[in-house]
């Protein structure tokens, strides 16, 4: 199987993310944990407004770069070491591909619910959205993101260390959930009357 250049880039990015989350790159892990903690504290505990904070930081950065460039021209010193400030075409293609896949997946979910009228799939989506709504009501959005970062930096390390034991317990849990789902399916879901597709032609 031959990989394209965008596949290689995505694979490389995944390896970098894995190294950070599994603490193989200690410096990057510490930076990620420290920066996420600072952001969470500033906006959730200190009460900073995100837009005002970003505007002040950008204003300070622009002022520093402007006076640095002015002083460099007067004192015959080097200009600020800025990279090439543009987004490459490769990056745009990768982002577009990811968005294309997510949008198609979302549309397929809507098709299965609205057109195919899959009751089981509808219940799964409804329960999942209810869980997301319930968890979101317990925390602020930024706090929820911060909890996700902490879990990503801790749970994956524990799983990598105790993978065999955790896989065994997860298999037992999966079998139990499947057994309970079969019981609910036989006792409840299969007895529900499903509307026929008459009068609602499906378009391919």
Backbone as CSV, one residue per row, in Angstrom:
resi,resn,N_x,N_y,N_z,CA_x,CA_y,CA_z,C_x,C_y,C_z
1,UNK,0.847,-1.204,0.000,0.000,0.000,0.000,0.875,1.244,0.000
2,UNK,0.676,2.106,-0.987,1.461,3.324,-1.104,0.744,4.467,-0.391
3,UNK,1.482,5.201,0.383,0.941,6.336,1.120,1.200,7.613,0.345
4,UNK,0.205,8.515,0.387,0.403,9.838,-0.159,1.121,10.733,0.833
5,UNK,1.496,11.903,0.358,2.233,12.813,1.243,1.374,13.269,2.408
6,UNK,0.034,13.447,2.179,-0.818,13.892,3.281,-0.987,12.794,4.314
7,UNK,-0.980,11.503,3.885,-1.040,10.398,4.841,0.203,10.361,5.714
8,UNK,1.357,10.617,5.108,2.597,10.632,5.879,2.609,11.773,6.885
9,UNK,2.081,12.926,6.486,2.034,14.068,7.406,1.119,13.768,8.585
10,UNK,-0.063,13.207,8.289,-1.006,12.866,9.371,-0.395,11.827,10.297
11,UNK,0.275,10.816,9.727,0.903,9.778,10.536,1.997,10.368,11.425
12,UNK,2.778,11.283,10.883,3.826,11.927,11.670,3.234,12.746,12.810
13,UNK,2.147,13.488,12.516,1.494,14.266,13.556,0.937,13.373,14.657
14,UNK,0.376,12.226,14.267,-0.151,11.288,15.265,0.957,10.739,16.147
15,UNK,2.113,10.474,15.561,3.243,10.006,16.353,3.703,11.068,17.345
16,UNK,3.722,12.318,16.906,4.125,13.412,17.797,3.134,13.547,18.952
17,UNK,1.829,13.498,18.627,0.803,13.594,19.674,0.911,12.421,20.647
18,UNK,1.149,11.222,20.120,1.289,10.051,20.986,2.487,10.188,21.921
19,UNK,3.599,10.703,21.412,4.778,10.902,22.257,4.499,11.881,23.383
20,UNK,3.698,12.917,23.094,3.372,13.905,24.124,2.430,13.314,25.156
21,UNK,1.360,12.644,24.705,0.356,12.110,25.623,0.897,10.964,26.467
22,UNK,1.854,10.207,25.942,2.438,9.100,26.692,3.690,9.521,27.462
23,UNK,3.988,10.803,27.496,5.104,11.372,28.254,6.446,10.810,27.780
24,UNK,6.538,10.449,26.504,7.838,10.078,25.966,8.686,11.326,25.723
25,UNK,7.999,12.438,25.464,8.660,13.747,25.372,8.270,14.536,26.622
26,UNK,9.102,14.448,27.655,8.757,15.042,28.935,8.584,16.557,28.830
27,UNK,9.437,17.199,28.075,9.375,18.651,27.958,8.046,19.085,27.347
28,UNK,7.623,18.425,26.275,6.363,18.788,25.630,5.171,18.497,26.538
29,UNK,5.222,17.385,27.278,4.141,17.072,28.206,4.016,18.098,29.309
30,UNK,5.151,18.524,29.858,5.135,19.543,30.917,4.606,20.865,30.383
31,UNK,5.029,21.240,29.166,4.546,22.487,28.559,3.041,22.438,28.346
32,UNK,2.529,21.309,27.845,1.100,21.169,27.603,0.314,21.239,28.902
33,UNK,0.787,20.541,29.940,0.092,20.555,31.222,0.129,21.938,31.859
34,UNK,1.288,22.583,31.824,1.429,23.908,32.437,0.600,24.955,31.710
35,UNK,0.657,24.954,30.376,-0.091,25.956,29.613,-1.597,25.766,29.775
36,UNK,-2.079,24.509,29.754,-3.513,24.277,29.930,-3.965,24.676,31.325
37,UNK,-3.122,24.442,32.339,-3.467,24.851,33.707,-3.528,26.366,33.816
38,UNK,-2.587,27.063,33.204,-2.581,28.529,33.246,-3.804,29.102,32.539
39,UNK,-4.138,28.547,31.366,-5.312,29.032,30.637,-6.582,28.811,31.447
40,UNK,-6.699,27.605,32.033,-7.889,27.310,32.835,-7.982,28.246,34.037
41,UNK,-6.871,28.498,34.710,-6.899,29.366,35.891,-7.231,30.811,35.514
42,UNK,-6.641,31.289,34.411,-6.881,32.680,34.011,-8.348,32.946,33.688
43,UNK,-8.984,32.028,32.949,-10.330,32.308,32.453,-11.437,31.745,33.341
44,UNK,-11.127,30.744,34.168,-12.157,30.161,35.014,-12.078,30.640,36.462
45,UNK,-10.885,30.932,36.942,-10.725,31.335,38.346,-10.410,32.817,38.493
46,UNK,-9.506,33.322,37.657,-9.135,34.734,37.770,-10.165,35.656,37.136
47,UNK,-11.028,35.118,36.282,-12.108,35.912,35.705,-11.725,36.749,34.501
48,UNK,-10.638,36.402,33.828,-10.257,37.150,32.628,-11.230,36.848,31.486
49,UNK,-11.500,37.889,30.672,-12.294,37.704,29.468,-11.378,37.264,28.333
50,UNK,-11.792,36.219,27.614,-10.923,35.627,26.605,-10.583,36.629,25.498
51,UNK,-11.599,37.322,24.959,-11.351,38.255,23.859,-10.464,39.415,24.300
52,UNK,-10.738,39.955,25.483,-9.912,41.058,25.985,-8.473,40.606,26.225
53,UNK,-8.331,39.417,26.767,-6.987,38.896,27.044,-6.198,38.704,25.749
54,UNK,-6.841,38.082,24.728,-6.159,37.870,23.467,-5.828,39.185,22.775
55,UNK,-6.741,40.151,22.846,-6.472,41.450,22.229,-5.293,42.144,22.901
56,UNK,-5.216,42.079,24.238,-4.103,42.706,24.961,-2.776,42.015,24.650
57,UNK,-2.801,40.674,24.583,-1.564,39.938,24.276,-1.081,40.259,22.864
58,UNK,-2.008,40.264,21.898,-1.627,40.573,20.524,-1.142,42.011,20.381
59,UNK,-1.791,42.937,21.090,-1.344,44.342,21.055,0.067,44.469,21.605
60,UNK,0.344,43.787,22.711,1.683,43.830,23.289,2.704,43.210,22.341
61,UNK,2.334,42.095,21.708,3.249,41.434,20.782,3.538,42.315,19.575
62,UNK,2.505,42.944,19.014,2.700,43.822,17.862,3.576,45.014,18.234
63,UNK,3.360,45.587,19.423,4.168,46.726,19.860,5.634,46.333,20.024
64,UNK,5.874,45.146,20.612,7.253,44.688,20.795,7.948,44.495,19.445
65,UNK,7.245,43.851,18.510,7.841,43.610,17.192,8.094,44.922,16.444
66,UNK,7.164,45.877,16.591,7.310,47.151,15.891,8.538,47.911,16.408
67,UNK,8.657,48.045,17.732,9.789,48.796,18.293,11.098,48.031,18.119
68,UNK,11.029,46.686,18.087,12.227,45.895,17.820,12.733,46.176,16.403
69,UNK,11.798,46.180,15.435,12.200,46.450,14.056,12.739,47.869,13.907
70,UNK,12.099,48.844,14.582,12.575,50.234,14.498,13.973,50.372,15.092
71,UNK,14.185,49.781,16.272,15.499,49.884,16.912,16.559,49.135,16.120
72,UNK,16.157,48.033,15.469,17.124,47.276,14.674,17.604,48.085,13.483
73,UNK,16.692,48.843,12.855,17.092,49.657,11.713,17.979,50.824,12.135
74,UNK,17.763,51.355,13.338,18.579,52.472,13.819,19.948,52.021,14.311
75,UNK,19.992,50.825,14.929,21.236,50.350,15.524,21.969,49.340,14.640
76,UNK,21.464,49.151,13.415,22.077,48.206,12.475,22.168,46.792,13.055
77,UNK,21.070,46.347,13.640,21.008,44.993,14.181,19.991,44.174,13.386
78,UNK,19.962,42.879,13.683,19.092,41.977,12.929,17.624,42.223,13.277
79,UNK,16.775,41.991,12.292,15.330,42.143,12.498,14.786,40.981,13.326
80,UNK,13.564,41.094,13.835,12.964,39.994,14.610,12.921,38.711,13.784
81,UNK,13.298,37.590,14.391,13.337,36.312,13.654,11.943,35.713,13.476
82,UNK,11.153,36.314,12.597,9.798,35.820,12.349,9.815,34.769,11.251
83,UNK,9.026,33.701,11.410,8.922,32.697,10.343,8.060,33.225,9.199
84,UNK,7.953,32.427,8.164,7.109,32.789,7.036,5.647,32.678,7.454
85,UNK,4.969,33.813,7.637,3.627,33.837,8.200,2.581,33.565,7.125
86,UNK,2.456,32.298,6.747,1.426,31.901,5.799,1.114,30.422,6.002
87,UNK,-0.095,30.034,5.625,-0.517,28.637,5.736,-0.221,27.941,4.418
88,UNK,0.473,26.838,4.508,0.836,26.117,3.293,-0.382,25.448,2.667
89,UNK,-0.265,25.170,1.381,-1.355,24.498,0.665,-1.575,23.089,1.193
90,UNK,-0.504,22.428,1.603,-0.634,21.080,2.164,-1.479,21.076,3.425
91,UNK,-1.273,22.069,4.298,-2.047,22.159,5.529,-3.526,22.368,5.235
92,UNK,-3.814,23.217,4.253,-5.213,23.465,3.881,-5.870,22.193,3.354
93,UNK,-5.132,21.414,2.547,-5.685,20.170,2.003,-5.966,19.167,3.115
94,UNK,-5.061,19.059,4.084,-5.263,18.129,5.200,-6.492,18.513,6.012
95,UNK,-6.614,19.803,6.332,-7.767,20.271,7.109,-9.054,20.040,6.334
96,UNK,-9.022,20.302,5.032,-10.212,20.091,4.198,-10.621,18.625,4.169
97,UNK,-9.638,17.722,4.066,-9.948,16.287,4.059,-10.598,15.852,5.367
98,UNK,-10.060,16.338,6.479,-10.628,15.972,7.784,-12.054,16.493,7.919
99,UNK,-12.277,17.752,7.530,-13.624,18.321,7.593,-14.587,17.570,6.677
100,UNK,-14.103,17.180,5.501,-14.938,16.434,4.554,-15.397,15.109,5.156
101,UNK,-14.495,14.397,5.825,-14.853,13.130,6.441,-15.852,13.321,7.582
102,UNK,-15.643,14.333,8.426,-16.547,14.574,9.548,-17.929,14.993,9.062
103,UNK,-17.994,15.841,8.053,-19.287,16.286,7.531,-20.056,15.126,6.916
104,UNK,-19.367,14.295,6.136,-20.033,13.130,5.544,-20.520,12.157,6.612
105,UNK,-19.730,11.983,7.662,-20.157,11.099,8.755,-21.400,11.645,9.449
106,UNK,-21.432,12.969,9.679,-22.601,13.584,10.307,-23.833,13.463,9.425
107,UNK,-23.661,13.663,8.121,-24.788,13.533,7.193,-25.292,12.097,7.118
108,UNK,-24.390,11.123,7.230,-24.826,9.729,7.220,-25.638,9.396,8.468
109,UNK,-25.266,10.002,9.606,-26.057,9.811,10.830,-27.453,10.387,10.647
110,UNK,-27.537,11.609,10.098,-28.845,12.230,9.860,-29.677,11.397,8.879
111,UNK,-29.015,10.812,7.867,-29.736,9.990,6.883,-30.319,8.741,7.540
112,UNK,-29.532,8.086,8.388,-30.002,6.867,9.041,-31.181,7.136,9.970
113,UNK,-31.223,8.326,10.566,-32.301,8.649,11.493,-33.537,9.153,10.753
114,UNK,-33.341,10.109,9.828,-34.485,10.777,9.198,-35.063,9.998,8.023
115,UNK,-34.216,9.348,7.226,-34.681,8.670,6.023,-34.881,7.176,6.270
116,UNK,-33.822,6.506,6.728,-33.920,5.071,6.964,-34.742,4.745,8.203
117,UNK,-34.917,5.727,9.100,-35.703,5.568,10.321,-35.251,4.354,11.140
118,UNK,-33.952,4.307,11.382,-33.356,3.242,12.189,-33.591,3.568,13.663
119,UNK,-34.508,2.862,14.306,-34.886,3.164,15.683,-33.737,2.910,16.653
120,UNK,-33.026,1.800,16.483,-31.921,1.492,17.378,-30.824,2.553,17.279
121,UNK,-30.520,2.935,16.047,-29.493,3.960,15.856,-29.942,5.293,16.449
122,UNK,-31.227,5.623,16.279,-31.761,6.852,16.856,-31.631,6.857,18.374
123,UNK,-31.934,5.725,19.030,-31.824,5.652,20.480,-30.380,5.792,20.939
124,UNK,-29.456,5.195,20.176,-28.044,5.335,20.527,-27.594,6.787,20.456
125,UNK,-27.984,7.468,19.369,-27.599,8.871,19.209,-28.257,9.730,20.278
126,UNK,-29.538,9.466,20.577,-30.253,10.259,21.582,-29.626,10.100,22.958
127,UNK,-29.288,8.867,23.325,-28.652,8.635,24.627,-27.272,9.292,24.683
128,UNK,-26.516,9.192,23.604,-25.177,9.812,23.568,-25.275,11.330,23.718
129,UNK,-26.222,11.950,22.991,-26.382,13.400,23.097,-26.869,13.805,24.479
130,UNK,-27.728,12.972,25.078,-28.189,13.278,26.433,-27.034,13.229,27.426
131,UNK,-26.138,12.233,27.271,-24.977,12.149,28.156,-24.073,13.367,27.989
132,UNK,-23.855,13.772,26.729,-23.033,14.966,26.489,-23.679,16.195,27.115
133,UNK,-24.995,16.328,26.962,-25.704,17.466,27.547,-25.628,17.453,29.064
134,UNK,-25.752,16.264,29.658,-25.711,16.160,31.123,-24.330,16.502,31.657
135,UNK,-23.294,15.952,31.003,-21.930,16.255,31.449,-21.624,17.734,31.251
136,UNK,-22.106,18.302,30.132,-21.882,19.729,29.893,-22.563,20.618,30.903
137,UNK,-23.689,20.159,31.470,-24.379,20.956,32.489,-23.658,20.948,33.832
138,UNK,-22.738,19.989,34.024,-22.014,19.902,35.296,-20.802,20.818,35.334
139,UNK,-20.234,21.138,34.184,-19.002,21.917,34.130,-19.126,23.017,33.086
140,UNK,-18.316,24.055,33.264,-18.133,25.040,32.218,-17.336,24.406,31.073
141,UNK,-17.482,24.985,29.876,-16.834,24.389,28.705,-15.322,24.318,28.869
142,UNK,-14.713,25.408,29.354,-13.260,25.427,29.496,-12.805,24.433,30.554
143,UNK,-13.588,24.298,31.628,-13.262,23.301,32.655,-13.341,21.898,32.083
144,UNK,-14.341,21.658,31.236,-14.487,20.347,30.605,-13.304,20.045,29.689
145,UNK,-12.850,21.055,28.932,-11.673,20.867,28.074,-10.429,20.591,28.915
146,UNK,-10.293,21.311,30.025,-9.140,21.119,30.911,-9.143,19.709,31.508
147,UNK,-10.316,19.224,31.909,-10.426,17.861,32.427,-10.023,16.856,31.342
148,UNK,-10.440,17.131,30.090,-10.050,16.256,28.982,-8.548,16.214,28.785
149,UNK,-7.881,17.376,28.922,-6.416,17.414,28.785,-5.757,16.612,29.903
150,UNK,-6.239,16.781,31.142,-5.662,16.055,32.276,-5.842,14.545,32.097
151,UNK,-7.044,14.149,31.672,-7.294,12.726,31.454,-6.427,12.171,30.325
152,UNK,-6.233,12.973,29.268,-5.401,12.522,28.150,-3.959,12.312,28.577
153,UNK,-3.477,13.137,29.492,-2.093,13.036,29.944,-1.900,12.013,31.050
154,UNK,-2.981,11.446,31.555,-2.861,10.492,32.661,-3.407,9.105,32.304
155,UNK,-4.615,9.070,31.727,-5.245,7.779,31.450,-4.441,6.979,30.432
156,UNK,-3.959,7.645,29.375,-3.213,6.926,28.336,-1.906,6.349,28.870
157,UNK,-1.281,7.050,29.816,-0.052,6.531,30.414,-0.347,5.285,31.237
158,UNK,-1.432,5.339,32.028,-1.824,4.177,32.830,-2.176,2.992,31.925
159,UNK,-2.903,3.279,30.840,-3.268,2.202,29.917,-2.035,1.595,29.249
160,UNK,-1.080,2.425,28.876,0.133,1.924,28.236,0.932,1.030,29.190
161,UNK,0.836,1.305,30.490,1.602,0.538,31.474,0.888,-0.748,31.870
162,UNK,-0.440,-0.693,31.969,-1.219,-1.860,32.403,-2.193,-2.295,31.306
163,UNK,-1.734,-2.344,30.075,-2.600,-2.595,28.933,-3.270,-3.966,29.010
164,UNK,-2.515,-5.003,29.356,-3.075,-6.353,29.370,-4.202,-6.465,30.404
165,UNK,-3.971,-5.971,31.593,-4.984,-6.052,32.657,-6.229,-5.250,32.298
166,UNK,-6.033,-4.046,31.759,-7.173,-3.190,31.407,-7.961,-3.792,30.246
167,UNK,-7.268,-4.349,29.247,-7.967,-4.979,28.123,-8.846,-6.136,28.591
168,UNK,-8.342,-6.903,29.548,-9.122,-8.025,30.071,-10.400,-7.539,30.746
169,UNK,-10.291,-6.494,31.563,-11.464,-5.960,32.248,-12.432,-5.316,31.256
170,UNK,-11.904,-4.645,30.234,-12.762,-4.019,29.232,-13.528,-5.069,28.423
171,UNK,-12.889,-6.194,28.148,-13.584,-7.271,27.430,-14.742,-7.814,28.245
172,UNK,-14.526,-7.997,29.554,-15.607,-8.468,30.416,-16.749,-7.457,30.469
173,UNK,-16.391,-6.169,30.557,-17.420,-5.126,30.589,-18.184,-5.071,29.277
174,UNK,-17.470,-5.223,28.159,-18.118,-5.203,26.837,-19.087,-6.373,26.689
175,UNK,-18.698,-7.544,27.146,-19.595,-8.695,27.071,-20.844,-8.485,27.918
176,UNK,-20.677,-7.906,29.104,-21.828,-7.646,29.973,-22.786,-6.648,29.321
177,UNK,-22.234,-5.576,28.734,-23.086,-4.568,28.082,-23.802,-5.178,26.882
178,UNK,-23.102,-6.006,26.097,-23.742,-6.642,24.952,-24.867,-7.574,25.380
179,UNK,-24.670,-8.289,26.495,-25.714,-9.180,26.996,-26.942,-8.397,27.420
180,UNK,-26.721,-7.289,28.143,-27.853,-6.477,28.572,-28.557,-5.823,27.391
181,UNK,-27.787,-5.426,26.376,-28.392,-4.812,25.193,-29.249,-5.822,24.432
182,UNK,-28.775,-7.067,24.330,-29.578,-8.100,23.657,-30.899,-8.330,24.385
183,UNK,-30.848,-8.311,25.728,-32.084,-8.502,26.494,-33.064,-7.363,26.231
184,UNK,-32.561,-6.123,26.239,-33.425,-4.965,25.977,-33.955,-5.011,24.547
185,UNK,-33.094,-5.433,23.623,-33.502,-5.516,22.218,-34.622,-6.537,22.027
186,UNK,-34.495,-7.695,22.677,-35.512,-8.740,22.519,-36.807,-8.411,23.258
187,UNK,-36.678,-7.750,24.431,-37.866,-7.514,25.258,-38.603,-6.231,24.905
188,UNK,-37.894,-5.240,24.359,-38.506,-3.924,24.148,-38.432,-3.487,22.691
189,UNK,-37.197,-3.341,22.152,-37.028,-2.697,20.856,-37.711,-3.457,19.726
190,UNK,-37.618,-4.794,19.727,-38.211,-5.560,18.637,-39.734,-5.598,18.702
191,UNK,-40.285,-5.246,19.858,-41.737,-5.245,19.980,-42.358,-3.903,19.613
192,UNK,-41.508,-2.874,19.401,-42.036,-1.567,19.029,-42.454,-1.578,17.565
193,UNK,-43.639,-1.025,17.257,-44.066,-0.977,15.844,-43.243,0.040,15.068
194,UNK,-42.725,-0.362,13.944,-41.922,0.522,13.092,-42.744,0.950,11.895
195,UNK,-42.739,2.232,11.541,-43.476,2.692,10.370,-42.847,2.165,9.095
196,UNK,-43.702,1.842,8.146,-43.206,1.364,6.854,-42.681,2.537,6.044
197,UNK,-41.934,2.238,5.008,-41.368,3.270,4.147,-42.299,3.641,3.013
198,UNK,-43.558,3.151,3.067,-44.490,3.470,2.003,-44.790,4.943,1.945
199,UNK,-44.750,5.484,0.767,-45.049,6.915,0.602,-43.841,7.784,0.783
200,UNK,-42.700,7.177,1.232,-41.495,7.958,1.431,-40.360,7.275,0.675
201,UNK,-40.298,7.463,-0.609,-39.275,6.789,-1.401,-37.878,7.233,-0.976
202,UNK,-36.974,6.277,-0.955,-35.594,6.568,-0.619,-34.830,6.876,-1.883
203,UNK,-34.092,7.947,-1.837,-33.295,8.373,-2.993,-31.869,7.938,-2.772
204,UNK,-31.285,7.326,-3.756,-29.898,6.889,-3.653,-28.973,8.046,-3.965
